[in-house]
């Protein structure tokens, strides 16, 4: 179709909206409620434009472009209307801008600045403020909510959880759990996608910064930090770097200057996870194919805590299918407070383990009662990527001028396979690299290192690999077509689980990541994350992988030493105690586990 925008004639695809057509032409129309790949709802009215022959101004996000349409995006009438919409939003918004968590990161504030709104001329009633701090990971402040419904869209349409709803009408509308309850009363998975998508400070992560500063200032504590794979491809964005810029070395230097006694890498226990999880998968296959036992298959990955919560709430019948492996974060805490503590002559109670994670659900996971293998909590405090950036800024550290420094030994060395845990499909690829080589003695037969079929942003991905030329002890796998699947975003996970329920166990191994794109799109990552940003971060992580001397988890010499000196063997007695756990059905955050054990999918 041909349309005219600001006196420029454009050819656009049929079905395009005015907003899409304008963006195609490089014309910026402000928006607040619009989300990529989601049906426009036109709730905020910030994107109003003037269309010739139309009776009223039109919302660009939800108005289809038509042949011959003439649009003025920045006419005096459109600019005045948008400005008034923002003034109305500001009049209701209990912003507390000087001390708000969002500060200069607030999209409403940025819109006001862009439109020249320097005062709030419209004074009236404010929304009734209610601060909900009922969950371990998230804090909600209804007074700051601008009712854009982004959180409703991402929670319901993207994640398939539906913990948040608009209730009431007009000024009385409240966005929150049913009956305006707190989040701990519903099945919220704590993924934090609502906090990542909120344009203001209405939903944010519950901060752990004061507790971490207190630990760092306590001379009786030995404080160590671990950094998740996804952080190194995103932290730089908080300091002006382009998305996808790798800042691994500067990150390690910054953490050292913050005062941590040791700077370690969650990648080390990502490699450890592959050793345990790969062995578990091969053990389940042996029991099914050789011993003819009823075994819970497919086996699902268990490193994403939002996914664990989702399974406990909505699909308890699949809980026996979850790998019993703890996540790399929790494995690290258990190893740090036992193996590492013994090496440096410390008691577990004298250790403080801090995690830097892209994920708000990791805050919930660290507090689970199952996570205390050393006799105390495996992990004491969890910071998001955004929180770490704030700590670096609080400390007056010039991040961009820092030198590149290495992680500390012995929990700092990792393979490239551990890096790609950050990406959707990465855990699957890392597991296949190791499992295939254990079984055949040869490298995984793929071109250019990566398993392309499980990479990328398609919601559900499948792959099949025929095992050939096995070692004698693995002869029962000769000729087996190993079928795997990958899902990212819990809405896609729901689709996959429903398919498995309907068709039976058509796969052997399934990876599920809570957040779109995997951990690189986590709820604690720098805002705003869209597919363009996700793809840049994914490319950075693959670059980190490809630049490593070690490419497979079982090649990590420090992991090998850990088994020789301490754990014994994968799935051994000590590793079972420290590195594995089980989960149980539940109905809401903080609820006691349901008494009945689910029947496994076999």
N, C-alpha and C positions, 0 to 999 in steps of 0.2 A: 504494500500500500504506500501511497505518497501522502505525507502530511507536512505541514509547515509549522516549524517551531521558531519563534523569534526571527521571522523573516527568512529562515533557512528551510529549503525544501529537502525532505529526507525520504528515503525509501526504507520502510520497516516491515518486519515480518507480520503477517496476519495474526491477530491475537495479542499483539504487543499492547501494553498500557502506555499512557502518556509518559509516565516515569521511566519506563524501559526505553522508550524512543529518545527521551531527552538524554539519558545516560549514554546511549549509543552515540549521540552527537557531542558528548563531552559537556553537556549542560547540567549544572548542579541544581537540583530541586531539593530543598531540605525535607527530611522525613524524621519521624520519631517512632511510629508503630510498625513500619514496614520491615519485614524479615525476608532474607534471601530464600528462595525456593518454597515459600509459603504463600498461600492465598492472601491477597491484600484484604484488610478489613476496614481501612479508611477511618480508624478510630480517632486519631489525634488531630487531623485536619491541618497539619503543619504544611502539607504539600499542595495546598490550594493553588490553582492556576486559572487563568482566564481563557476560555474557549469561545471564539467568535460564534454568535448565533445561539449560544447556550444561555438559559435564563439566569443561571447562578454560576458562581465559581465551582470548579470541579476538583475533586481529590485526584491528583495525578497518579497515585499508586493503584487506584481501583477503577479508573475510567479507561475503557478500551479506546485505543486509537482507531479512527475510521478514515476511510478514503476522503481526501480533500480537507480534513480537519485543519483549522488554523488555531494555533495555541500561542499564548503570550505568558511566559513563565515568570517574568519579572516586571509586569506592568504595574503602574501605581496602585491599581485596584487590588492586584494579587499580593503585592508587597504589604499593603496596609492590612489586608485580611490576615495574612500570616503573622504579621507583627501582633495584631490583636489576639490571635489564638495563643501566641507565646505569653503575652501579658496576662491572659486569663489563666493559663497554666501556672504562671509564677504567683498569681494572686492566691491560688489555693495551696500551692506547694509550701510545706513547712520545711524550707531548705536548710536553714542554719549553715549557710555556705562556708563561712570562715572555718568551721570545725568539722564539716561533713567529711566522711570517709572518701567521697569521690573528688572533692576539691576541684582542681582544674581538669579532672578527668570526666566531669559531668557534661553529658550531651545537651541537657536543657540550658545550662549556663553557656555552653558554646553557641547554641542557637540564638540565645538572647544577645550575645556579643555580636554575632554575625548580622543580626537584624537591627543593631543599634539600640537595643533596649537597655538603658543604663539605670532606670528606676522602675519601681513597680507602681504604676499609677492607679491600678484598680485594687482597692482595699476591701476585704470582706471576710467572711467566715473561712476558717482553715479546716481541712479534714481532721477528724479526731485522731490524734496520734496514739498508736499502740505499738510498743516495741516488743517483739517476740524473740526471745533468746532461748527458747525451749529446747533447741537441738544442739548437738555438739559442733556443727559445722556452719550454720547460717544464722544471721540476724535479720529480721524484717522490721521496717519502720513504716507503718501505714501513713503517717503524716507526710512522708516524702513522696509517696506514690503519685504518679501523674496519670495513672489508669490507661497507659498505652497498650496494655495487654500483651506485651512481648513475652512476659514470663508465662502467661497462660498458654500462649502459642507454643513456646519451646517445651513446656512441661507436658502439655497434652498431645500436640501434633508431632513433635520431634522425638520426645522421650517416651511417649505412651504411658505416662504415669498419672497425670491429671490431678495432682495434689493442690493446684491453685485454680480458682474460679472467680469471675466477677459476680458479685452479689449485690442486690439493690439496684436502684436506678438513679441516673443523674448525679447530682452532687453527693448523694448518699451511697454511691457505689463503693464497695470495698473489694479489693482483690486479695484473696487468701484462701485457706482451706475452708471446706464446707462449714456452714453455720458460724463463720468468722472465728473458728477455733485457732489454736496455735499449731505449728507444724508437727510437734511431737504427738499430736492426736491422730495423725493420718499416715498413710503409707508413702512418706517422702523418702526418696532414696539418697538424699543429701548430695546429689551430683553437682549442684551449684551452677547448672546451666542457666538458671534464673538469675543468679548473681552476675554471671558473665554477660547476660543480654540486657539487664536492666539499664536504662539510660541515665538514671539518677542514683541516689544512695538508698533506695527503698529496700533492696535486698543485697547484702554483702556477706562476705565470709566472716565468721566469728574470729576476731583477731587473737593470735597467740603471741604477739610481739612483746607485751609486758612480761609475760612468763619467761620468754627466751632471754630478754635482757637481764632479768633477775637471776637466771641460772648462770649466765656468763659472768655476772658480778660476784658469784658465790665462790670463794676460794676453796671450799671443801668439796666442790664438784668437779669432775672431769667431764667436760662438755664436748661431745663430738657431733658432727653434722654429716648428713648424707644428702646427696642431690640426685633427683630423679633424671632419667635420660632426657625428658622433654624440656627441662629447664634451660639447658644450654642453647636451645634453638629459639628461645622466646624472651629470656631475661633482658637481652639487649634492647628490646623494643621500649622498655621503661626508661632507657637512657638515650633515646633518639636514634638507635640503629634501625635499619630496615628489617622487616620481618624476615626470618630465615637466616639472620646473621648468627654464626656460631660464636659464643663467648665463653667457651669452656674454661680456658686459662684465666681469663679475667674474673670469672665467677669464683674460681678456687682462690685467687688472690684476695678478692673482696671478703670472702668468708674467713680467711685467715686474719685479715685486718679487723674484722668484727670481734675477734678474740676467741674463736673456737680452738680447743686444744688439739683437735685433729680434724682434717677435712677429708672425708671419704666419699665414696660414690655408690649410689644405689645400684649402679650398673654391675658392681661386683656380685651382689646377691641376685641380680637378674640372671647372670651366668649360673649362679648356684640354683636358682629356680629351674632353669632348663635341665640341669643335671637331675634334679629330683622329679620334675614333671615329666621329662622324657622317659625316665626309668619307670615312672608310674604308668604311663601310657603303654609302654612295651610289656609291662607286667600284666596289665588288664587284657591286652591282646593275647598273651600267652595263656592266661586263665580261660579266655573264651575259646581260643582255637585249639589248644592242646588238651587242657583239663576239662573242657566242655562244661564249664561252670556258667551260671547265670551272672553275667557281669554287667554293671551299669555302663552302657555305651550309648551314644558317643560320650567321650570324656570332654568336659568343658574346662577352659582355663579359669583360674580363680584369682588373678592378680588385680582385678578391677573392683574396688569395694562397692561402688554404686551398682554394678551388675550383681554382686552377691546380695545386696539388699533387695534388688528387684526380684531375684529368684526366691528369696525367703518370703517376700510378700505375695508374689503373683504366680510363681511356678514351683511350689515346694516339691512337686513330684520329680523335679529334675535335680534336687539337692544331692542325691547320691551320685549323680553324674558329674558333679563338680570335682575337679582335682582337689585332693586334700592339702595341696601345697598352700602355705601362707603366701601372701604377696611379697615381692622383693623388699618393700618397706619393712614389713614385719619380720621377715627373715633377717634383715640387717640388724634390727634391734636385738633379736635373740642372740645373734652371733657376737655383736658388739659387747653385750653385757655378760657373755660367758667366755668365749674363746679369746677375744681381744682384751677383756678385763683381766683374765688370768695372765696374759702376756705382760701387762703393765702393772700387775700387782694391785688391782682395784677390786672392790666388792661391787656386785651389781647395783646396790643401793647408793654407791658413790658415783655412779655413771649417770649422765643425762644424755639421752639421744634425741637430737633434733632432726626432723626431716624437712626438706624443701621439696614440695610436691606441686604438680600442676592441677591438683585435684582437691576439692573441698571435702569429698567423701573420705579422704585419708584421715581427716581430723576425727571423723566418726570411727573409722576402723581402728585407730590407735587406742581408743577407749573401750574397745570390745573386751568383755571379760575373758575371752579365749586367748587374748594376746599378752600372756605373762609367763612365758616359758622359763625365764630366768628366776622367777619368784617375785619379780616386780614387773611393771609395765614394760613391754618390749621397746616401745617408742613413747617418749614423754611429751613432746610438743611437735606440732606440724605447722609449718609456714607454707602459704601459697607463694607462687612466683611473685605476685603483686606485693605480698607482705615482705619478702626478702628485699625487693627494690626499695620499699619504704625504710627498712632498717639501714640499708646502705646509705640512703639519703640522710637519715637521722644522724648517722655517724660522721657525716661530712666527707665521705669518701668520693673522690673523683673517679668514677668507674671507668670512664673512657681513657684515662691516663694510666690505668693499672697495667703492669706487665703480665704476660701469660705465665701462670704457675701450674705445677702438676698437683694431682691428688696425693694424699699421704698413703704409705704402706701400713699394714698389709691389706686393707680393705678398699683400695683405690684403683687397682688394676682391673681392666675389663676388656672384653672382646667387642668387635663391631656388632655381633649378634645381640649383645645387651643394649646397645644404643637404639636399635630399631624397635625395642619394646615401646618406644614413644609413639610409633605410628600404628594405625590400624593395619592388621596383617603381620606386624613385626614379631609378635610373640610366636605366631604360627611358623613364620619363616625361620626364626631362631631355633625352635624345637625341631623342625624338619632337618636343618643343617646338622644338628647333633645326632638325632635318632637315626637318620639314614646312614650316617657314617659309622655309628656303633654297630648297626646291623650288617652293613655290607663291607665296611673297611674302605669305602670310597666316598669322595665328596658328592654332595647332592647334584644330580645331573640337570643343571639349569644354565642358561646363557647369562653372562654379565652378572653373575653372583645371585641376583634377586629372583624370588618366585613371583613373577609379574602377575599371575592370576589372583593373588591375594592382596596385591597392593592397590593403591588408588582409593577414590572416594565413593565408589559404588557401594550402596548400603549393605548388600549381602553378596558375598563372593564365594565361589566354590573352586576347588581344584582336586585333581586325582593324580596319584603317583603310583605306578606299578613297581613293586620291589623285586629286584632281580639280582642274582649273584650274591646271595646271603652267606655269611659265615656259618659254619656247621651248627653252632648252638642256636642260631636263629633260622634254621631251615624251614620251620613251620610258617614263616612269613614269605617264603619264596613264591613269587607270582601273585601275591596279594595286592589288590588295587586299594591303596590307602586313600580314603575319601575324607576330605577336610572342608570346613566352611568357616567363614569369617563374617562377623556382623559388628558394626559400630553404630552407636546411637541406640538407645533402648527401644525405640519404636521399631527399628530394623531387627533387633534381637527378638522382640515379640513376634514379628512375622516369621522369623526362622524357627522359633520354638513351636509356633502353631503348625508350621509345616512338618516338623518332626513328630508332633503329636498325631497328625493326620496320616503321615506316611510311614512312621516307624523310624528306627535308628538307621537312617540311610548314610550316616557319616560315622567315622571313627573318632575324629577329633575336631572340636569346635572352639574357636576363639571368639570371645565377646568382649568388646570395649564399651564402656558406658557412654563416652562422649563422642560426638561427631568428629571423625578424623582420628580418633584415639586420644591418647594423653596430650598430644600437641594441641588439641582443641579443648583441654580440660577447663573445668569451671573456675579454676584459680589462675588461669593464664592472663596475660595482658589483654585488655579490651581494645578494639572490638574485633572479634574473630569471625571472618567469613571464609568462604572456600579459597579465595585468592591467598589469604594469609595462611590457611591450613596447608596449602600446597607448597608454599615457600618454606614453611617449617619442616614439612615432610622431606623436601629435597635436601634441606640442611642436615637432617638426621641421617639420611642415606649417605650424604657426603662424609659425615663423621664415621659411619660404619666402613665405608670404602677406604678411608685413610688409615684404618687401624692395622697394625701388624698382625694381630690375632683376629680371626673372623668367626670362630666357633667357640661356643661356651666351654666345651670340654677341653679346649686347648689352653685355658687360662691356668698358668702355673700356680698362682696363689690359691685358686680354688682347689687344685690338685693337692697342694700342701695342706689346706684346711681339712680335707678328707684324711690325709695321711696322719696328721698330728692330732686330730680332734674328733671328726665325725665318723670316721671309719669307712662307710660306703653309702651311696644313695639308698634311701629307704631303710637304712639301718636303724638300730634301736635309738641311738642318740639323735640322729636327724629326724626320726619320727617324733620324738618328744619336742624338739626345738622348732622344727620347720613345718610341721603339719598340724591340721586342725579339722574340725567338722562344723557345719552350720545347721540351723534348725528353722522350721517355719515360724513366722511371726506375723502380727497384724498391724503393727505400727512401730515407729521409732521408740525405743525404750521399753517395748513390751517384753514380757517374759516369753521364752520360746514355747511354742505349742507342744503339748505332751506327746503327741503321736509322731512316729517316724514315717516319713513319706516312702511309698513304694517306688523302687528305682525303675527307670526306663531301661530295659535290657535289650 
